[in-house]
Amino acid sequence: MSERLAGAAPSSAPLKVLHVAAEVFPLVKTGGLADVVAALPPALIAAGADVRLLVPGLPQMARAIEQPQRVLDLGAMFGAGRISLMRGRMPDTGVPVYFIDAPYLYRRGGGPYQDSRGLEWQDNLQRFALLGWVAAHLAAGDLDPDWTPDVMHAHDWHAGMACAYVAGHPPTQAASIYTVHNLAYQGLFPTADFPWLGLSSRFMSPAGLEFHGQVSFMKAGLKFADRVTTVSPGYAREIATLEHGFGLDGVIRGRGTDVHGIINGIDESLWNPMTDPGIAQRFDAETVTAGKAACKRALQQEFGLDPKAAGPLCGVVSRLTSQKGLDLVLAALPALLQRGGQLVLQGNGDPSLEAAFRMAQQAHAGQVGVKLAYDEDLAHRVMAGSDLVLVPSRFEPCGLTQMYAQRYGALPVVRRVGGLADTVVNATPDTLAADQATGFMFDAASGHALEGAIHQACDTFVEPVTWQQMRRRAMAARFSWEGPAQQYLALYREAIAARAAQPRGVPEG
């Protein structure tokens, strides 16, 4: 046994895990990342691990974290004059959380990555390099004398530099895991800003952070983590291809068997129609017919829709972006309305898509309802009241919406990509006969293909026995974090052993 392995946590001791992320629900959320970072640590704790979070001290974070105490004053760095490491607890779950108090970098309006005009913060390189730097020093046992993790788990590009900083300090015993939640957002910065990072110039090479003449925080995680994960097995395969790799497919293929796909879970206590306090009528699989009818009427009233529509009510809860395929919904909308269907949409994003859905609402009063904002409570009501939920993404690392929908007996209509294909069972003669179908699937990223799936769903909607069978089967599907938590624990142990045997170092040349 090597000295490094001898120093690792014995199997009988709780595995100590540090999760590093830029957002966590309910404090800061721009997408599914926040839900994962909120739900996975408690699941790991329930499985026996000792877990803590590290987040930037954004205003919403600093205000909501309970029992904050100063751990260490770090001084001035990354352009900030005063930085402190704080420790407290997450509200509700009580998970221990470190946050970085750096007013110059984090205390500002707007969002976590952009200002109020939607423009990227000009100092994002410093803001998220600091997050990675603190994570790496915690992993090295350099900041909190009372707690040193066995595993540092970094999430998406915002935390990617943590893996590079760990690689730049070979004595660090903690293994590093890097999870890609969405490869499309890579954290790219000018090479002229590389000196801010405080790393050896050897890191600024094609073997390191250099990516087509820029610095890539995403590549930092992909290159230097001991193990790389994505949020579904399907997405793990897709990002190794030219079509879905966003220029990093070669790097991902180069990691070989170090790349793993672990499907996300959802918080089944939070997304539960039997206990949900915000929906019109609670229900389970046995009372779904009456419960969803009441919730549908309430949703139609809220959005000003005709309560006597003959077809299914389709819900969309999404960021309005090209990735999410919302233009396909617009293209297929006439076919849905011709079948007597209705559409409710909740979300915001691309101004052109927002304008197009506004126009659709005006043109089809009583059939289309739109609310251009994200509201967590409204998302629950949309799931509870919809017959179908449309998720026509061009690519989808995992997707949580289709899982939420199934919990609420709303059948998902999804494109056959990534985690959507991993979590929905397409309605075919075979799956229907075997009582396995939970939704409807299409292949091409086109309005015509989505129309076909909507027509199939509308045909099924008017067959009460088949519809009820599918709805109950969807509600019976389980997407808890218990299974994924066990997979992550096994991967953590594998990474610890691998790092002990062959630790990573600074890239050459």
Order of alpha helices (4+ residues) and beta strands (2+ residues): alpha-beta-alpha-beta-alpha-beta-beta-beta-alpha-alpha-beta-alpha-beta-beta-beta-beta-alpha-beta-alpha-alpha-beta-alpha-beta-alpha-beta-alpha-beta-alpha-beta-alpha-beta-alpha-alpha-beta-alpha-alpha-alpha
